[in-house]
Amino acid sequence: WLVLSKYYEQQKDIGRSREAMKMALERDPNYAQTHWAAANLYIRADDLKAADFELRRTADLDVSYLTQALDLVWRFYEDPDRIMSTHVPNTHAANPTALNYFISQKSERGAALAWSKLRTFETRREERFNYIEYLVTLGKPHEAWSVFNHGTAGATGLGVVFNPSFETEPMNGAFDWLFANSERAAARRDTTTAKTGMASWLVTFDGKENLDYSGLAHRIPVTKGNPYKLSFWMKTEAISTNEGVYIEVDGQSSEKQVGTTYWQQFTIPFTASSDLVALRLRRVP
């Protein structure tokens, strides 16, 4: 009897709360926080249909609530199709949030659905980096390359180095140049020296440590088993050790350069060992 009595009191409390919430929503129907509170109340009352409506209304009014809303509905449904159609507004702000959420949940289906909505909007490449990396980790570099080039007029096919001569500032992500600076090796785009075009990439070693350097890299989507040739120009100044700098790609390397040299062209032939290869500027200890 005591347990039943407590249950009935709880139901009365929920009923009174629902009436109060209904009045609050009628007074201010465009306040996201009120709809968020209503959604949580309906979840406590085990009324998921009403909760779904309020969660969608919350996200419509304020997209900053969307990640919290997705956390709630993922616990109940784990159904990307239902969640995308019911809870995610089809807006430029909401779809990236949903995309990143599904990636965090390792839901390939959810991420694909979110991307199919997001691709209808104009996006910057950087907005797609997280999805590109996710596809790469899934072993789908060709799909990742397609996402990277989405909306780009005259996008090129596989086996191409994006931004090959540093004509634009590298984005340090996805299929643009990947680079890192350190106390011993400073790296930057240099618009004062170029072989062709308007820029090159400059790495300056301070000479105080016997470095193992691999601070500049570029991933290239290719077709496994196909032959390729990587060509590039490089110059050096006052490299005083016996271990010079060179480029390596898919296990093949160029000649090491030491001392001071003018611009020289190098070509590295290789047969792709996978659908994604990387080139790196290297110096070994």
N, C-alpha and C positions, 0 to 999 in steps of 0.2 A: 504493500500500500504506500509506503514511504517513497519507493522508487517511482511508482506511477504518479504520485502527487507531484513529485519534483518534475517529472516529464511534462505534466499538464501545465505547470507553472511556466516552464520554459517555452512551451508553445504559446501561452498567453503573452509572454514577453516578446516573442518574435512577432506575434500578430500585432501587438501595439507598436512595435518598432516599424513594421511594414506600413502601418497607417501613417505614422509620423514621417517616414521616408517618402511616401507618396505625396504628402503635403509639401515637403521640402522640394521635391522635384517639380511640382506644379508652380511653386513660388519662383524657382530659378532653374529653368530647364537647360540652361546653357553653361552650367558650372560643372566642369569635369570632375572635381573632387566629390561633389554630391553623387554623381553617377557611379564613381568608384566605390564610395561607401555603400551605395545601394547594391552594387554587384556583390560585394562581400557579405552583405546581409542576406541576399538571396542564396548565396552558397551555403551559409549557415542553415538556412531554411530548407536546403536540399531542393531548391527550385532552379535547376540549371538553365532552363529555357529563359527565365527572367534574367538570370545572371548573365547569360550570353548577350542578351540585348543591351544590358547596361554596360558591359565591358566594351562592346563595339561603340556604344555612344560615347564612352569615356575616351577611347582612342580617336574618335572622330573630332572631339573637341580639343584634345590635348595629346599629341602623339608621344609626349614624354612618359605617359603611363603605359605605353604599348608593351614594353619589355616585361613589366610587372604583370600585365594582363596575360601575356603569352606564358609566363611562368605558371599562372593559375590554370589556364586551360590545357596546357601540356600535361599537367598532372592528371586531369580528368580524361582527356581524349587520346593524346599522342597520335592524333590524326591530322597530318599536314594539310590534306585536301579540305577537311572541314574547317580547320583553323584559318587557312588562307581565305576561304570563301565567307566565313562568318565573322571573324574577329579582326581582320587586317584591312584597314581602309586602303583603297587603291590610289595612293598618293605617292609623290616623289619622296616625301619624308618618311612614310610608314613602311614602304617596301624594303628599303635598305635595313631598317631595324629588324624586320621579319627575316630577311636574308641572313643577317649576322646571328640572329637568335637560332635559326635552324642549323647554321654551321656549328654554333656552340653545342648544340644537341647531337651533332653528327648525323643529322637527318638529311641524307642526300636528296630524298624526294621533296622535303620541305624547301630546301635551298633552291632546287630546280624550279619549283612553283613560284617562289619569291622572285627569282631572276626573270622568269617569263613575264611577270608583271612589271618589274623594274625596267626591263629592256625597252618598254614602250615609252619611257621617259628619256630625256637627254641627261646623260651622266658624265662626270669626269672619270678618267681612267682610275684615279686614286680611289674613287668610291667603290670600284670593283676589285681592288687588290685582295681583299679578304677572301672573296669568292674564287678568284684566280688561284690563290695559294691553296685553298681547299681542294680545288679540282686537281692541282698538281699532286697533292698528297694522296688523292684517290687514284693516281696513275693515269690521269686524263689530260695530258699536256695540250693535245690538239683542241679539246673543248676549252681549256683555259686560254689558249691563244685566240680562239674565236671571241671569247668574252672580252679579252684585252683589246681586240680590234673592232669591237662592236661600234657601229655608227661612224666608222672612219672611211671616208671616201678613198677608193683606190687601195684598200688594205691588201697587203702582200700575203703570199702563201707561206708554206713551211720552209725552213732552212734559211731564214732571213734574219739578220741582226738588226733589231730596231735601234734607231738613233745611232747609226754606226760611227759617225764622225763628230758626235757630241754637238750637233747643231742646236739642240735644245738642252737646257739644264736637266741632267739625269734625275729621274724621280726616285731612284734608290728603292725600287720595288718591282714586282711582277716581271715583265719581259723587257724592262729598261735596264740600264746599268745599275749594278749593285756595288756599293763602295763603302769603305770605312776609313776613318782617320784615326791616327794614334800619335802618341808623343814622338815616336821614332820615325813615322812616315806620314807626312802631310799630303793630302790628295785633294785636287780641285780641278774644275773645268778652267781651262786657260784660253782666253780670247786674244792673247797677244802673240801666240805662236800656233800656226796651223799648217799642215801639209796641203790640204785643200779645204775649201769652205772657210768657216770663221772661227773654229775652235779645235782644241785637242784636250787630252787629259794629262795633267802633270802630277807626277809623284816625286816628292822630295824627301830623301832619306837624310837623317841627321848624322849618320856615320858613327854613332856611339854604341851600337849594338849589332851583333851578328844575327840579322833578322831572318825569320822564316816569314816571307811576305806573300799574301794572297788577297790583298785588300781591294782588288777590282775584279769584278766578274760579270758575266752576262750569260743568261740561259737562252738556249735556242731550241725551239720545237722543230724536230726533224722527223724523218721516216726511218725507222730501224732497218739496217741493212743497206741503205742507199749510200753511195759515195758522195763526198762533199769536199770542197776546198775552202779553207778560211784564209783570206788575204788581208794583210794589214801593213801599216807603216809605223815605224818606231825610230826615235832618236834618243841618244843618251849623252850625258855630260858628266865627266869626272866620276865615273863608277870605278872605284879604286881597288875593289876586291877581285879575287879570282872567280867568284860566283856572281855572274851577271844576271840581268833581268831577261825574261822570256815570256812567251805566251804558250799555254798548254790548252788543248781542247780534246776531250774524249780520249785521254791517254796518249796523245801525240803532242810533241813539243817543237817549238822553233829553236833556232840557235841562241845561245846565251850571249848577251851584249854587255861588254865592259868598256871602260875608258870613255872617250868622247867620240861619238859617231854622228854623221848627218842622217837625214831621213833615209831609211832603207825599207824596201818592201820585202815582206816575208810571206810565204804561202805554206800552209800546213794541210796536206791531204789526209782525210780520214774516212773511215766507213762507220756510220753511226751504230753504236752498240745498243742504243735504246731510242725511244721517241723523244727524249729530251737530253740534250748535252749542254755542257757549260764550258765557256772559255774563261781563263783566268790569267791575269798578269801575276807572274811568280818570281820569287827570288828565294833560293834555299840557303840555309846556313852553310 
